[in-house]
């Protein structure tokens, strides 16, 4: 299983299909998810891309971090695990 990447500073006009196309240049894309507001359905400006391997994920980070897409400079790095609330 590959690495999940955080993709931030997305334009509200960027869609999952176009994000998949951009990242496929660096290898197999296992999944793409742009996070949306549950009430309005509008993009929150960030999402996640899961690459097929660690090497492909590293190549995607190097190639896409700072790249301008739809007028916005992307922030791409390895996704952190979601914090768990049961630690308290």
MODELLER restraints for C-alpha pairs under 7 A, 6 or more apart:
rsr = mdl.restraints
at = mdl.atoms
rsr.add(forms.Gaussian(group=physical.xy_distance, feature=features.Distance(at['CA:1:A'], at['CA:52:A']), mean=6.30, stdev=0.5))
rsr.add(forms.Gaussian(group=physical.xy_distance, feature=features.Distance(at['CA:1:A'], at['CA:53:A']), mean=6.22, stdev=0.5))
rsr.add(forms.Gaussian(group=physical.xy_distance, feature=features.Distance(at['CA:2:A'], at['CA:50:A']), mean=6.48, stdev=0.5))
rsr.add(forms.Gaussian(group=physical.xy_distance, feature=features.Distance(at['CA:2:A'], at['CA:51:A']), mean=5.17, stdev=0.5))
rsr.add(forms.Gaussian(group=physical.xy_distance, feature=features.Distance(at['CA:2:A'], at['CA:52:A']), mean=4.53, stdev=0.5))
rsr.add(forms.Gaussian(group=physical.xy_distance, feature=features.Distance(at['CA:2:A'], at['CA:53:A']), mean=3.87, stdev=0.5))
rsr.add(forms.Gaussian(group=physical.xy_distance, feature=features.Distance(at['CA:2:A'], at['CA:54:A']), mean=5.17, stdev=0.5))
rsr.add(forms.Gaussian(group=physical.xy_distance, feature=features.Distance(at['CA:3:A'], at['CA:50:A']), mean=5.69, stdev=0.5))
rsr.add(forms.Gaussian(group=physical.xy_distance, feature=features.Distance(at['CA:3:A'], at['CA:51:A']), mean=5.69, stdev=0.5))
rsr.add(forms.Gaussian(group=physical.xy_distance, feature=features.Distance(at['CA:3:A'], at['CA:53:A']), mean=6.45, stdev=0.5))
rsr.add(forms.Gaussian(group=physical.xy_distance, feature=features.Distance(at['CA:3:A'], at['CA:54:A']), mean=5.61, stdev=0.5))
rsr.add(forms.Gaussian(group=physical.xy_distance, feature=features.Distance(at['CA:3:A'], at['CA:57:A']), mean=5.97, stdev=0.5))
rsr.add(forms.Gaussian(group=physical.xy_distance, feature=features.Distance(at['CA:4:A'], at['CA:48:A']), mean=6.55, stdev=0.5))
rsr.add(forms.Gaussian(group=physical.xy_distance, feature=features.Distance(at['CA:4:A'], at['CA:49:A']), mean=5.72, stdev=0.5))
rsr.add(forms.Gaussian(group=physical.xy_distance, feature=features.Distance(at['CA:4:A'], at['CA:50:A']), mean=4.16, stdev=0.5))
rsr.add(forms.Gaussian(group=physical.xy_distance, feature=features.Distance(at['CA:4:A'], at['CA:51:A']), mean=6.41, stdev=0.5))
rsr.add(forms.Gaussian(group=physical.xy_distance, feature=features.Distance(at['CA:4:A'], at['CA:78:A']), mean=6.26, stdev=0.5))
rsr.add(forms.Gaussian(group=physical.xy_distance, feature=features.Distance(at['CA:4:A'], at['CA:79:A']), mean=5.60, stdev=0.5))
rsr.add(forms.Gaussian(group=physical.xy_distance, feature=features.Distance(at['CA:5:A'], at['CA:48:A']), mean=5.45, stdev=0.5))
rsr.add(forms.Gaussian(group=physical.xy_distance, feature=features.Distance(at['CA:5:A'], at['CA:49:A']), mean=5.13, stdev=0.5))
rsr.add(forms.Gaussian(group=physical.xy_distance, feature=features.Distance(at['CA:5:A'], at['CA:50:A']), mean=5.96, stdev=0.5))
rsr.add(forms.Gaussian(group=physical.xy_distance, feature=features.Distance(at['CA:5:A'], at['CA:76:A']), mean=6.69, stdev=0.5))
rsr.add(forms.Gaussian(group=physical.xy_distance, feature=features.Distance(at['CA:5:A'], at['CA:77:A']), mean=5.61, stdev=0.5))
rsr.add(forms.Gaussian(group=physical.xy_distance, feature=features.Distance(at['CA:5:A'], at['CA:78:A']), mean=4.49, stdev=0.5))
rsr.add(forms.Gaussian(group=physical.xy_distance, feature=features.Distance(at['CA:5:A'], at['CA:79:A']), mean=4.75, stdev=0.5))
rsr.add(forms.Gaussian(group=physical.xy_distance, feature=features.Distance(at['CA:6:A'], at['CA:47:A']), mean=6.09, stdev=0.5))
rsr.add(forms.Gaussian(group=physical.xy_distance, feature=features.Distance(at['CA:6:A'], at['CA:48:A']), mean=4.79, stdev=0.5))
rsr.add(forms.Gaussian(group=physical.xy_distance, feature=features.Distance(at['CA:6:A'], at['CA:49:A']), mean=6.70, stdev=0.5))
rsr.add(forms.Gaussian(group=physical.xy_distance, feature=features.Distance(at['CA:6:A'], at['CA:76:A']), mean=5.63, stdev=0.5))
rsr.add(forms.Gaussian(group=physical.xy_distance, feature=features.Distance(at['CA:6:A'], at['CA:77:A']), mean=5.45, stdev=0.5))
rsr.add(forms.Gaussian(group=physical.xy_distance, feature=features.Distance(at['CA:6:A'], at['CA:78:A']), mean=5.82, stdev=0.5))
rsr.add(forms.Gaussian(group=physical.xy_distance, feature=features.Distance(at['CA:6:A'], at['CA:79:A']), mean=4.69, stdev=0.5))
rsr.add(forms.Gaussian(group=physical.xy_distance, feature=features.Distance(at['CA:7:A'], at['CA:46:A']), mean=5.59, stdev=0.5))
rsr.add(forms.Gaussian(group=physical.xy_distance, feature=features.Distance(at['CA:7:A'], at['CA:47:A']), mean=5.24, stdev=0.5))
rsr.add(forms.Gaussian(group=physical.xy_distance, feature=features.Distance(at['CA:7:A'], at['CA:48:A']), mean=5.70, stdev=0.5))
rsr.add(forms.Gaussian(group=physical.xy_distance, feature=features.Distance(at['CA:7:A'], at['CA:74:A']), mean=6.68, stdev=0.5))
rsr.add(forms.Gaussian(group=physical.xy_distance, feature=features.Distance(at['CA:7:A'], at['CA:75:A']), mean=5.67, stdev=0.5))
rsr.add(forms.Gaussian(group=physical.xy_distance, feature=features.Distance(at['CA:7:A'], at['CA:76:A']), mean=4.66, stdev=0.5))
rsr.add(forms.Gaussian(group=physical.xy_distance, feature=features.Distance(at['CA:7:A'], at['CA:77:A']), mean=6.92, stdev=0.5))
rsr.add(forms.Gaussian(group=physical.xy_distance, feature=features.Distance(at['CA:8:A'], at['CA:45:A']), mean=6.38, stdev=0.5))
rsr.add(forms.Gaussian(group=physical.xy_distance, feature=features.Distance(at['CA:8:A'], at['CA:46:A']), mean=4.35, stdev=0.5))
rsr.add(forms.Gaussian(group=physical.xy_distance, feature=features.Distance(at['CA:8:A'], at['CA:47:A']), mean=6.53, stdev=0.5))
rsr.add(forms.Gaussian(group=physical.xy_distance, feature=features.Distance(at['CA:8:A'], at['CA:74:A']), mean=5.83, stdev=0.5))
rsr.add(forms.Gaussian(group=physical.xy_distance, feature=features.Distance(at['CA:8:A'], at['CA:75:A']), mean=4.84, stdev=0.5))
rsr.add(forms.Gaussian(group=physical.xy_distance, feature=features.Distance(at['CA:8:A'], at['CA:76:A']), mean=6.38, stdev=0.5))
rsr.add(forms.Gaussian(group=physical.xy_distance, feature=features.Distance(at['CA:9:A'], at['CA:45:A']), mean=5.54, stdev=0.5))
rsr.add(forms.Gaussian(group=physical.xy_distance, feature=features.Distance(at['CA:9:A'], at['CA:46:A']), mean=6.01, stdev=0.5))
rsr.add(forms.Gaussian(group=physical.xy_distance, feature=features.Distance(at['CA:9:A'], at['CA:72:A']), mean=6.51, stdev=0.5))
rsr.add(forms.Gaussian(group=physical.xy_distance, feature=features.Distance(at['CA:9:A'], at['CA:73:A']), mean=6.64, stdev=0.5))
rsr.add(forms.Gaussian(group=physical.xy_distance, feature=features.Distance(at['CA:9:A'], at['CA:74:A']), mean=5.35, stdev=0.5))
rsr.add(forms.Gaussian(group=physical.xy_distance, feature=features.Distance(at['CA:9:A'], at['CA:75:A']), mean=6.16, stdev=0.5))
rsr.add(forms.Gaussian(group=physical.xy_distance, feature=features.Distance(at['CA:10:A'], at['CA:45:A']), mean=4.58, stdev=0.5))
rsr.add(forms.Gaussian(group=physical.xy_distance, feature=features.Distance(at['CA:10:A'], at['CA:46:A']), mean=5.50, stdev=0.5))
rsr.add(forms.Gaussian(group=physical.xy_distance, feature=features.Distance(at['CA:10:A'], at['CA:72:A']), mean=6.48, stdev=0.5))
rsr.add(forms.Gaussian(group=physical.xy_distance, feature=features.Distance(at['CA:10:A'], at['CA:74:A']), mean=6.38, stdev=0.5))
rsr.add(forms.Gaussian(group=physical.xy_distance, feature=features.Distance(at['CA:11:A'], at['CA:45:A']), mean=6.09, stdev=0.5))
rsr.add(forms.Gaussian(group=physical.xy_distance, feature=features.Distance(at['CA:11:A'], at['CA:70:A']), mean=6.07, stdev=0.5))
rsr.add(forms.Gaussian(group=physical.xy_distance, feature=features.Distance(at['CA:11:A'], at['CA:72:A']), mean=6.11, stdev=0.5))
rsr.add(forms.Gaussian(group=physical.xy_distance, feature=features.Distance(at['CA:12:A'], at['CA:43:A']), mean=5.67, stdev=0.5))
rsr.add(forms.Gaussian(group=physical.xy_distance, feature=features.Distance(at['CA:12:A'], at['CA:45:A']), mean=6.06, stdev=0.5))
rsr.add(forms.Gaussian(group=physical.xy_distance, feature=features.Distance(at['CA:14:A'], at['CA:70:A']), mean=6.95, stdev=0.5))
rsr.add(forms.Gaussian(group=physical.xy_distance, feature=features.Distance(at['CA:16:A'], at['CA:32:A']), mean=6.08, stdev=0.5))
rsr.add(forms.Gaussian(group=physical.xy_distance, feature=features.Distance(at['CA:16:A'], at['CA:33:A']), mean=6.39, stdev=0.5))
rsr.add(forms.Gaussian(group=physical.xy_distance, feature=features.Distance(at['CA:16:A'], at['CA:34:A']), mean=6.24, stdev=0.5))
rsr.add(forms.Gaussian(group=physical.xy_distance, feature=features.Distance(at['CA:20:A'], at['CA:29:A']), mean=6.73, stdev=0.5))
rsr.add(forms.Gaussian(group=physical.xy_distance, feature=features.Distance(at['CA:20:A'], at['CA:32:A']), mean=6.36, stdev=0.5))
rsr.add(forms.Gaussian(group=physical.xy_distance, feature=features.Distance(at['CA:23:A'], at['CA:29:A']), mean=6.86, stdev=0.5))
rsr.add(forms.Gaussian(group=physical.xy_distance, feature=features.Distance(at['CA:23:A'], at['CA:60:A']), mean=6.48, stdev=0.5))
rsr.add(forms.Gaussian(group=physical.xy_distance, feature=features.Distance(at['CA:26:A'], at['CA:56:A']), mean=5.78, stdev=0.5))
rsr.add(forms.Gaussian(group=physical.xy_distance, feature=features.Distance(at['CA:26:A'], at['CA:59:A']), mean=6.05, stdev=0.5))
rsr.add(forms.Gaussian(group=physical.xy_distance, feature=features.Distance(at['CA:26:A'], at['CA:60:A']), mean=5.40, stdev=0.5))
rsr.add(forms.Gaussian(group=physical.xy_distance, feature=features.Distance(at['CA:27:A'], at['CA:52:A']), mean=6.92, stdev=0.5))
rsr.add(forms.Gaussian(group=physical.xy_distance, feature=features.Distance(at['CA:27:A'], at['CA:56:A']), mean=5.40, stdev=0.5))
rsr.add(forms.Gaussian(group=physical.xy_distance, feature=features.Distance(at['CA:28:A'], at['CA:51:A']), mean=5.87, stdev=0.5))
rsr.add(forms.Gaussian(group=physical.xy_distance, feature=features.Distance(at['CA:28:A'], at['CA:52:A']), mean=4.97, stdev=0.5))
rsr.add(forms.Gaussian(group=physical.xy_distance, feature=features.Distance(at['CA:29:A'], at['CA:50:A']), mean=5.97, stdev=0.5))
rsr.add(forms.Gaussian(group=physical.xy_distance, feature=features.Distance(at['CA:29:A'], at['CA:51:A']), mean=4.61, stdev=0.5))
rsr.add(forms.Gaussian(group=physical.xy_distance, feature=features.Distance(at['CA:29:A'], at['CA:52:A']), mean=5.76, stdev=0.5))
rsr.add(forms.Gaussian(group=physical.xy_distance, feature=features.Distance(at['CA:30:A'], at['CA:50:A']), mean=5.29, stdev=0.5))
rsr.add(forms.Gaussian(group=physical.xy_distance, feature=features.Distance(at['CA:30:A'], at['CA:51:A']), mean=5.46, stdev=0.5))
rsr.add(forms.Gaussian(group=physical.xy_distance, feature=features.Distance(at['CA:30:A'], at['CA:52:A']), mean=5.68, stdev=0.5))
rsr.add(forms.Gaussian(group=physical.xy_distance, feature=features.Distance(at['CA:31:A'], at['CA:49:A']), mean=5.75, stdev=0.5))
rsr.add(forms.Gaussian(group=physical.xy_distance, feature=features.Distance(at['CA:31:A'], at['CA:50:A']), mean=5.10, stdev=0.5))
rsr.add(forms.Gaussian(group=physical.xy_distance, feature=features.Distance(at['CA:32:A'], at['CA:48:A']), mean=5.81, stdev=0.5))
rsr.add(forms.Gaussian(group=physical.xy_distance, feature=features.Distance(at['CA:32:A'], at['CA:49:A']), mean=4.53, stdev=0.5))
rsr.add(forms.Gaussian(group=physical.xy_distance, feature=features.Distance(at['CA:32:A'], at['CA:50:A']), mean=6.47, stdev=0.5))
rsr.add(forms.Gaussian(group=physical.xy_distance, feature=features.Distance(at['CA:33:A'], at['CA:47:A']), mean=5.45, stdev=0.5))
rsr.add(forms.Gaussian(group=physical.xy_distance, feature=features.Distance(at['CA:33:A'], at['CA:48:A']), mean=5.27, stdev=0.5))
rsr.add(forms.Gaussian(group=physical.xy_distance, feature=features.Distance(at['CA:33:A'], at['CA:49:A']), mean=6.55, stdev=0.5))
rsr.add(forms.Gaussian(group=physical.xy_distance, feature=features.Distance(at['CA:34:A'], at['CA:43:A']), mean=6.79, stdev=0.5))
rsr.add(forms.Gaussian(group=physical.xy_distance, feature=features.Distance(at['CA:34:A'], at['CA:46:A']), mean=6.04, stdev=0.5))
rsr.add(forms.Gaussian(group=physical.xy_distance, feature=features.Distance(at['CA:34:A'], at['CA:47:A']), mean=4.00, stdev=0.5))
rsr.add(forms.Gaussian(group=physical.xy_distance, feature=features.Distance(at['CA:34:A'], at['CA:48:A']), mean=6.40, stdev=0.5))
rsr.add(forms.Gaussian(group=physical.xy_distance, feature=features.Distance(at['CA:35:A'], at['CA:43:A']), mean=5.95, stdev=0.5))
rsr.add(forms.Gaussian(group=physical.xy_distance, feature=features.Distance(at['CA:35:A'], at['CA:44:A']), mean=5.82, stdev=0.5))
rsr.add(forms.Gaussian(group=physical.xy_distance, feature=features.Distance(at['CA:35:A'], at['CA:46:A']), mean=6.07, stdev=0.5))
rsr.add(forms.Gaussian(group=physical.xy_distance, feature=features.Distance(at['CA:35:A'], at['CA:47:A']), mean=5.26, stdev=0.5))
rsr.add(forms.Gaussian(group=physical.xy_distance, feature=features.Distance(at['CA:36:A'], at['CA:42:A']), mean=5.27, stdev=0.5))
rsr.add(forms.Gaussian(group=physical.xy_distance, feature=features.Distance(at['CA:36:A'], at['CA:43:A']), mean=4.25, stdev=0.5))
rsr.add(forms.Gaussian(group=physical.xy_distance, feature=features.Distance(at['CA:36:A'], at['CA:44:A']), mean=5.22, stdev=0.5))
rsr.add(forms.Gaussian(group=physical.xy_distance, feature=features.Distance(at['CA:37:A'], at['CA:43:A']), mean=6.27, stdev=0.5))
rsr.add(forms.Gaussian(group=physical.xy_distance, feature=features.Distance(at['CA:37:A'], at['CA:44:A']), mean=6.18, stdev=0.5))
rsr.add(forms.Gaussian(group=physical.xy_distance, feature=features.Distance(at['CA:51:A'], at['CA:57:A']), mean=5.43, stdev=0.5))
rsr.add(forms.Gaussian(group=physical.xy_distance, feature=features.Distance(at['CA:61:A'], at['CA:76:A']), mean=5.64, stdev=0.5))
rsr.add(forms.Gaussian(group=physical.xy_distance, feature=features.Distance(at['CA:61:A'], at['CA:77:A']), mean=5.86, stdev=0.5))
rsr.add(forms.Gaussian(group=physical.xy_distance, feature=features.Distance(at['CA:64:A'], at['CA:74:A']), mean=6.99, stdev=0.5))
rsr.add(forms.Gaussian(group=physical.xy_distance, feature=features.Distance(at['CA:64:A'], at['CA:76:A']), mean=6.49, stdev=0.5))
rsr.add(forms.Gaussian(group=physical.xy_distance, feature=features.Distance(at['CA:65:A'], at['CA:74:A']), mean=5.70, stdev=0.5))
rsr.add(forms.Gaussian(group=physical.xy_distance, feature=features.Distance(at['CA:65:A'], at['CA:75:A']), mean=5.13, stdev=0.5))
rsr.add(forms.Gaussian(group=physical.xy_distance, feature=features.Distance(at['CA:65:A'], at['CA:76:A']), mean=4.65, stdev=0.5))
rsr.add(forms.Gaussian(group=physical.xy_distance, feature=features.Distance(at['CA:66:A'], at['CA:73:A']), mean=5.20, stdev=0.5))
rsr.add(forms.Gaussian(group=physical.xy_distance, feature=features.Distance(at['CA:66:A'], at['CA:74:A']), mean=5.05, stdev=0.5))
rsr.add(forms.Gaussian(group=physical.xy_distance, feature=features.Distance(at['CA:66:A'], at['CA:75:A']), mean=5.88, stdev=0.5))
rsr.add(forms.Gaussian(group=physical.xy_distance, feature=features.Distance(at['CA:67:A'], at['CA:73:A']), mean=5.41, stdev=0.5))
rsr.add(forms.Gaussian(group=physical.xy_distance, feature=features.Distance(at['CA:67:A'], at['CA:74:A']), mean=5.60, stdev=0.5))
rsr.add(forms.Gaussian(group=physical.xy_distance, feature=features.Distance(at['CA:68:A'], at['CA:74:A']), mean=6.15, stdev=0.5))
